[in-house]
């Protein structure tokens, strides 16, 4: 299996397609399978023109799962991506991340801007501090995970009113609750207001207009940046606009066509 080493952490990745190198980073509690199973339409649309590099973030999938909250500092999670690129001997890539993956992408623009040429940030943005409502939501997830992944499965099924898909069951059965709790417990202000206005690389932000916090944050980020656009996806919440959403794909393809020279 392909792994890259970032100090004592092993990071799993997969490669699909050929062309311009393009990193795909999933969101919290997800894995590469979100792209290969749920997001097949993205892969099919991109693999003929892009060398897709799919990464399991630390704490997720087949990557190592540390249990100390400080090990989920954004500089470490960006370092994981850089370790994969170094192993593949790739100097410059485009980046697409959703939710937590979008947060990693924004941090990459601070900690390793020389390695990334363009960014697609879905369902996220940075703020100077987390809102009270969002913090309460995270605390609720932590409480569920403290009772094991079965509690989270039950919660998600009640929320959606139906059973999870088989691959989702498999994901949660193999999840490390302590690792996820460690990530959710660590809040870090990396200074959005200080560095986003200085960036010149092209950015595309998108979010569902029913996804309250990420939508407002993504829009705010685009407004203070030099070379950024924001797309609001009508009628979609965080899950609805996530990996596999057909509404997002045309905007992403159009953006890539404008900013990436093949």
Secondary structure, 3 states (H helix, E strand, C coil): CCEEEECCEEEEEEEECCCEEEEEECCCCCCCHHHHHHCHHHHHHHCCCEEEEEECCCCCCCCCCCCCHHHHCHHHHHHHHHHHHHHHCCCCEEEEEECHHHHHHHHHHHHCHHHEEEEEEECCCCCCCCCHHHHHHHHHHHHHHHCCHHHHHHHHHHHHCCCCCHHHHHHHHCCCHHHHHHHHHCCCCCCHHHHHHHCCCEEEEEEECCCHHHHHHHHHHHHHCCCEEEEEECCCCCCCCCCCCHHHHHHHHHHHHHHCCC
